[in-house]
Structures are given as structure tokens and as C-alpha cells.
């Protein structure tokens, strides 16, 4: 499994994100957004992303807050 940090463009700025990839290309996609007081790096969310990636999903998780550049 691979993990890549990304900046996701949006109409309000850029969102800080992480993409977890399976070893092979896949058409399966999961998008994970943390709850109000959590972050994309919260252990439960990161663990779920890793588990889904091992099952063949490409997983995108991101901070709902906006990075101001």
C-alpha cells in the first residue's frame, strides 16, 4: 500500500489531504471526511483508510478546514 500527501483544489482554497493506494490499479474509491473534532490523521480514520486500501480501494481522506495560501 502507498500513501501520498496531496493538496486538493476547491472553490474556497486548498484542502489538505492524503490518498492511500492499493498496489494495483482499482476502480473502487472511498472518500473519508473526519468528524467535527477529528482530523484526517485521527488513528481510527487512518486505520480505516489503510484497511480499505488493503481491500483494493483507493482512499481519499482530507481536512475539512481550508489552508490559506
N, CA, C and O atoms as a MOPAC input file, in Angstrom:
PM7 MOZYME 1SCF
protein

 N      0.83200 1    -1.17600 1     0.00000 1
 C      0.00000 1     0.00000 1     0.00000 1
 C      0.88000 1     1.24400 1     0.00000 1
 O      1.90100 1     1.29600 1     0.68600 1
 N      0.47600 1     2.23600 1    -0.77200 1
 C      1.20700 1     3.50000 1    -0.81600 1
 C      0.33800 1     4.60800 1    -0.23300 1
 O     -0.89000 1     4.52300 1    -0.24600 1
 N      0.99200 1     5.64800 1     0.27700 1
 C      0.29000 1     6.80400 1     0.82100 1
 C      0.93700 1     8.06700 1     0.25900 1
 O      2.16200 1     8.18300 1     0.22600 1
 N      0.10800 1     9.00900 1    -0.18200 1
 C      0.62800 1    10.23200 1    -0.78200 1
 C     -0.11800 1    11.43500 1    -0.20500 1
 O     -1.34800 1    11.46400 1    -0.19900 1
 N      0.63100 1    12.42400 1     0.27800 1
 C      0.02300 1    13.66700 1     0.74500 1
 C     -0.28800 1    14.54100 1    -0.47000 1
 O      0.51500 1    14.63600 1    -1.39800 1
 N     -1.46100 1    15.17800 1    -0.45300 1
 C     -1.89900 1    15.99900 1    -1.58200 1
 C     -2.57700 1    17.26500 1    -1.07600 1
 O     -3.02100 1    17.33500 1     0.07000 1
 N     -2.64800 1    18.25700 1    -1.94700 1
 C     -3.45300 1    19.45100 1    -1.72000 1
 C     -4.58800 1    19.38500 1    -2.74400 1
 O     -4.33800 1    19.35500 1    -3.94900 1
 N     -5.82300 1    19.36200 1    -2.27000 1
 C     -6.98500 1    19.19700 1    -3.14200 1
 C     -7.58500 1    20.57200 1    -3.42900 1
 O     -8.02900 1    21.24800 1    -2.50100 1
 N     -7.60800 1    21.00300 1    -4.69400 1
 C     -8.18200 1    22.31100 1    -5.01100 1
 C     -9.68800 1    22.32600 1    -4.75900 1
 O    -10.38300 1    21.34100 1    -5.01100 1
 N    -10.17700 1    23.45000 1    -4.26000 1
 C    -11.61800 1    23.64000 1    -4.08800 1
 C    -11.94000 1    25.09300 1    -4.40700 1
 O    -11.03800 1    25.90700 1    -4.60400 1
 N    -13.19700 1    25.40500 1    -4.45500 1
 C    -13.59200 1    26.78300 1    -4.77500 1
 C    -13.27000 1    27.74400 1    -3.63300 1
 O    -13.35800 1    28.95800 1    -3.81400 1
 N    -12.89800 1    27.22300 1    -2.45300 1
 C    -12.58800 1    28.06300 1    -1.30200 1
 C    -11.11200 1    28.07800 1    -0.94100 1
 O    -10.72400 1    28.72900 1     0.02900 1
 N    -10.29200 1    27.38200 1    -1.69200 1
 C     -8.86700 1    27.27400 1    -1.38000 1
 C     -8.40800 1    25.85000 1    -1.59700 1
 O     -8.95400 1    25.14000 1    -2.44100 1
 N     -7.40900 1    25.42500 1    -0.84400 1
 C     -6.88600 1    24.06300 1    -0.97800 1
 C     -7.15100 1    23.27700 1     0.29800 1
 O     -6.99600 1    23.79700 1     1.40300 1
 N     -7.55500 1    22.01300 1     0.13600 1
 C     -7.79000 1    21.12500 1     1.25900 1
 C     -6.58300 1    20.20600 1     1.42200 1
 O     -6.08500 1    19.64700 1     0.44500 1
 N     -6.12200 1    20.05600 1     2.64900 1
 C     -5.00400 1    19.18100 1     2.97200 1
 C     -5.51100 1    17.74500 1     2.99200 1
 O     -6.42200 1    17.42300 1     3.75500 1
 N     -4.92800 1    16.87000 1     2.15600 1
 C     -5.43100 1    15.50800 1     2.06000 1
 C     -4.34700 1    14.45500 1     1.96100 1
 O     -3.16300 1    14.75400 1     1.80900 1
 N     -4.79300 1    13.20900 1     2.05300 1
 C     -3.92700 1    12.04100 1     1.91300 1
 C     -4.66600 1    11.03200 1     1.03700 1
 O     -5.87000 1    10.83200 1     1.19400 1
 N     -3.94400 1    10.39900 1     0.11600 1
 C     -4.51700 1     9.33700 1    -0.70500 1
 C     -3.77100 1     8.04900 1    -0.40000 1
 O     -2.54400 1     7.99700 1    -0.48200 1
 N     -4.52400 1     7.00500 1    -0.04700 1
 C     -3.96500 1     5.67500 1     0.15600 1
 C     -4.29500 1     4.84600 1    -1.07500 1
 O     -5.44800 1     4.76900 1    -1.49900 1
 N     -3.26100 1     4.22600 1    -1.64200 1
 C     -3.41000 1     3.44300 1    -2.87000 1
 C     -3.19000 1     1.97100 1    -2.59900 1
 O     -2.35400 1     1.60000 1    -1.77500 1
 N     -3.93800 1     1.13900 1    -3.29100 1
 C     -3.67500 1    -0.30000 1    -3.31600 1
 C     -2.50400 1    -0.52600 1    -4.26400 1
 O     -2.19200 1     0.34300 1    -5.07900 1
 N     -1.86200 1    -1.66800 1    -4.16900 1
 C     -0.70900 1    -1.97100 1    -5.02600 1
 C     -1.07600 1    -2.01700 1    -6.50100 1
 O     -0.25300 1    -1.69200 1    -7.35800 1
 N     -2.30400 1    -2.41700 1    -6.80100 1
 C     -2.76600 1    -2.48000 1    -8.18500 1
 C     -3.80200 1    -1.39600 1    -8.43000 1
 O     -4.45600 1    -0.92900 1    -7.49700 1
 N     -3.95100 1    -0.99500 1    -9.69100 1
 C     -4.97800 1    -0.02300 1   -10.03800 1
 C     -6.34900 1    -0.59900 1    -9.72500 1
 O     -6.56400 1    -1.80500 1    -9.84400 1
 N     -7.26600 1     0.25700 1    -9.33000 1
 C     -8.59300 1    -0.18000 1    -8.94100 1
 C     -9.64100 1     0.84500 1    -9.36600 1
 O     -9.32900 1     2.02000 1    -9.56200 1
 N    -10.86000 1     0.39800 1    -9.50400 1
 C    -11.97400 1     1.30100 1    -9.79300 1
 C    -12.77400 1     1.60100 1    -8.52900 1
 O    -13.76500 1     2.32900 1    -8.57700 1
 N    -12.34200 1     1.03900 1    -7.39900 1
 C    -13.02400 1     1.25600 1    -6.12500 1
 C    -12.47800 1     2.52100 1    -5.47200 1
 O    -11.26600 1     2.72900 1    -5.42800 1
 N    -13.37400 1     3.36400 1    -4.96800 1
 C    -12.97900 1     4.62600 1    -4.33600 1
 C    -13.75700 1     4.82500 1    -3.05200 1
 O    -14.96900 1     4.61100 1    -3.01300 1
 N    -13.06200 1     5.23500 1    -2.00100 1
 C    -13.69900 1     5.61600 1    -0.74000 1
 C    -13.20900 1     7.01200 1    -0.37500 1
 O    -12.01200 1     7.29000 1    -0.44500 1
 N    -14.12600 1     7.88400 1     0.01300 1
 C    -13.77500 1     9.24200 1     0.44000 1
 C    -14.14400 1     9.35700 1     1.91200 1
 O    -15.30300 1     9.18100 1     2.28800 1
 N    -13.13600 1     9.65800 1     2.75200 1
 C    -13.33000 1     9.72800 1     4.19200 1
 C    -13.14300 1    11.16300 1     4.67300 1
 O    -12.12000 1    11.79100 1     4.40300 1
 N    -14.12700 1    11.66500 1     5.37800 1
 C    -14.06500 1    13.01200 1     5.95300 1
 C    -14.20200 1    12.87800 1     7.46500 1
 O    -15.15100 1    12.25400 1     7.94200 1
 N    -13.27000 1    13.45300 1     8.22900 1
 C    -13.34100 1    13.32100 1     9.68300 1
 C    -14.51800 1    14.09500 1    10.27000 1
 O    -15.07900 1    14.99000 1     9.64000 1
 N    -14.87100 1    13.71900 1    11.49900 1
 C    -15.93000 1    14.41800 1    12.21900 1
 C    -15.48400 1    15.78700 1    12.70000 1
 O    -14.35600 1    16.20700 1    12.44400 1
 N    -16.35400 1    16.46500 1    13.38100 1
 C    -16.16400 1    17.85500 1    13.78700 1
 C    -14.86500 1    18.09600 1    14.55800 1
 O    -14.16300 1    19.06500 1    14.26800 1
 N    -14.52800 1    17.26000 1    15.51300 1
 C    -13.34100 1    17.48600 1    16.34100 1
 C    -12.15400 1    16.59600 1    15.96000 1
 O    -11.12900 1    16.61000 1    16.64200 1
 N    -12.28300 1    15.83500 1    14.89500 1
 C    -11.21100 1    14.94500 1    14.45400 1
 C    -10.43800 1    15.55200 1    13.29100 1
 O    -10.77400 1    16.62600 1    12.79200 1
 N     -9.39800 1    14.84400 1    12.87000 1
 C     -8.62000 1    15.28200 1    11.71400 1
 C     -8.42800 1    14.08700 1    10.78300 1
 O     -8.74500 1    12.95400 1    11.14300 1
 N     -7.91300 1    14.34300 1     9.60100 1
 C     -7.64800 1    13.27100 1     8.63900 1
 C     -6.63500 1    12.28400 1     9.18200 1
 O     -6.57900 1    11.14600 1     8.71600 1
 N     -5.83200 1    12.69000 1    10.15700 1
 C     -4.79200 1    11.84800 1    10.73500 1
 C     -5.23200 1    11.12100 1    12.00100 1
 O     -4.43300 1    10.42500 1    12.62700 1
 N     -6.49800 1    11.27900 1    12.38100 1
 C     -7.05700 1    10.57300 1    13.53400 1
 C     -6.82600 1     9.07600 1    13.34800 1
 O     -7.06400 1     8.54500 1    12.26400 1
 N     -6.37000 1     8.40100 1    14.38300 1
 C     -5.99400 1     6.99800 1    14.29200 1
 C     -7.07000 1     6.09700 1    13.70700 1
 O     -6.76900 1     5.22600 1    12.89000 1
 N     -8.32400 1     6.29200 1    14.11300 1
 C     -9.40600 1     5.47400 1    13.59000 1
 C     -9.61800 1     5.66800 1    12.10400 1
 O     -9.84000 1     4.70500 1    11.37100 1
 N     -9.55000 1     6.90600 1    11.65900 1
 C     -9.75800 1     7.21000 1    10.23800 1
 C     -8.57300 1     6.72000 1     9.39800 1
 O     -8.76600 1     6.16000 1     8.31900 1
 N     -7.36200 1     6.92700 1     9.88900 1
 C     -6.17100 1     6.45700 1     9.17700 1
 C     -6.15800 1     4.92900 1     9.11300 1
 O     -5.77800 1     4.35300 1     8.09300 1
 N     -6.56900 1     4.27800 1    10.19400 1
 C     -6.64000 1     2.81900 1    10.21100 1
 C     -7.67500 1     2.28500 1     9.23200 1
 O     -7.43200 1     1.29200 1     8.54700 1
 N     -8.83600 1     2.94600 1     9.16400 1
 C     -9.87000 1     2.55700 1     8.21600 1
 C     -9.37300 1     2.73000 1     6.78500 1
 O     -9.62100 1     1.87600 1     5.93400 1
 N     -8.67200 1     3.83400 1     6.51500 1
 C     -8.12000 1     4.07400 1     5.17500 1
 C     -7.14200 1     2.96900 1     4.79200 1
 O     -7.16500 1     2.47700 1     3.66400 1
 N     -6.28900 1     2.58200 1     5.72600 1
 C     -5.31100 1     1.52100 1     5.45700 1
 C     -6.01000 1     0.19100 1     5.18800 1
 O     -5.63500 1    -0.53800 1     4.27000 1
 N     -7.03400 1    -0.12300 1     5.99500 1
 C     -7.76200 1    -1.37200 1     5.80900 1
 C     -8.46100 1    -1.40600 1     4.44700 1
 O     -8.40800 1    -2.41800 1     3.74800 1
 N     -9.11100 1    -0.30700 1     4.07000 1
 C     -9.79800 1    -0.24100 1     2.78100 1
 C     -8.80400 1    -0.35700 1     1.61800 1
 O     -9.09000 1    -1.01800 1     0.62000 1
 N     -7.64800 1     0.28000 1     1.74900 1
 C     -6.63300 1     0.20400 1     0.69600 1
 C     -6.14900 1    -1.24000 1     0.52000 1
 O     -5.91700 1    -1.68700 1    -0.60300 1
 N     -5.99800 1    -1.96100 1     1.62400 1
 C     -5.58100 1    -3.36200 1     1.54400 1
 C     -6.65100 1    -4.21900 1     0.86000 1
 O     -6.34700 1    -5.25500 1     0.27000 1
 N     -7.91100 1    -3.76800 1     0.95000 1
 C     -9.02000 1    -4.48900 1     0.31400 1
 C     -9.23300 1    -4.06600 1    -1.13800 1
 O    -10.17600 1    -4.52500 1    -1.78400 1
 N     -8.36300 1    -3.19400 1    -1.65800 1
 C     -8.42900 1    -2.84300 1    -3.06600 1
 C     -9.01800 1    -1.48200 1    -3.38400 1
 O     -9.27100 1    -1.18600 1    -4.55200 1
 N     -9.24300 1    -0.65000 1    -2.38900 1
 C     -9.79800 1     0.68100 1    -2.61500 1
 C     -8.70200 1     1.72600 1    -2.72600 1
 O     -7.64100 1     1.59500 1    -2.11400 1
 N     -8.96200 1     2.75700 1    -3.50500 1
 C     -8.19900 1     3.99500 1    -3.41500 1
 C     -8.96700 1     4.84200 1    -2.41500 1
 O    -10.17400 1     5.03400 1    -2.56200 1
 N     -8.28200 1     5.34900 1    -1.40300 1
 C     -8.95200 1     6.05600 1    -0.31400 1
 C     -8.43400 1     7.48700 1    -0.23000 1
 O     -7.22800 1     7.71800 1    -0.14400 1
 N     -9.35600 1     8.44200 1    -0.25600 1
 C     -9.01300 1     9.85700 1    -0.10500 1
 C     -9.55800 1    10.31000 1     1.23900 1
 O    -10.74800 1    10.16000 1     1.51600 1
 N     -8.68000 1    10.86800 1     2.08000 1
 C     -9.13900 1    11.47700 1     3.33300 1
 C     -8.57900 1    12.88700 1     3.38500 1
 O     -7.47500 1    13.13900 1     2.90200 1
 N     -9.33000 1    13.79800 1     3.96500 1
 C     -8.92200 1    15.19600 1     3.91500 1
 C     -9.39800 1    15.95400 1     5.13600 1
 O    -10.31700 1    15.52700 1     5.83700 1
 N     -8.75400 1    17.09200 1     5.38000 1
 C     -9.17700 1    18.02400 1     6.42700 1
 C    -10.30500 1    18.87900 1     5.86300 1
 O    -10.14800 1    19.45900 1     4.78800 1
 N    -11.42200 1    18.97100 1     6.54900 1
 C    -12.49300 1    19.80600 1     6.04600 1
 C    -12.15700 1    21.30100 1     6.13400 1
 O    -12.79500 1    22.10800 1     5.45700 1
 N    -11.17300 1    21.68300 1     6.95100 1
 C    -10.73500 1    23.07300 1     7.02500 1
 C     -9.95600 1    23.45600 1     5.78100 1
 O     -9.54000 1    22.58600 1     5.01600 1
 N     -9.75800 1    24.72600 1     5.57700 1
 C     -9.10700 1    25.21500 1     4.37400 1
 C     -7.73300 1    25.77000 1     4.72500 1
 O     -7.57700 1    26.49400 1     5.70800 1
 N     -6.74700 1    25.42400 1     3.91700 1
 C     -5.41700 1    26.00700 1     4.08300 1
 C     -5.39200 1    27.31200 1     3.29300 1
 O     -5.70800 1    27.33700 1     2.10300 1
 N     -5.02200 1    28.36900 1     3.95100 1
 C     -4.93900 1    29.66700 1     3.27500 1
 C     -3.52000 1    29.89300 1     2.80000 1
 O     -2.58600 1    29.89000 1     3.60200 1
 N     -3.35300 1    30.08600 1     1.52400 1
 C     -2.01600 1    30.30300 1     0.95300 1
 C     -1.87900 1    31.76600 1     0.56100 1
 O     -0.83200 1    32.17600 1     0.05800 1

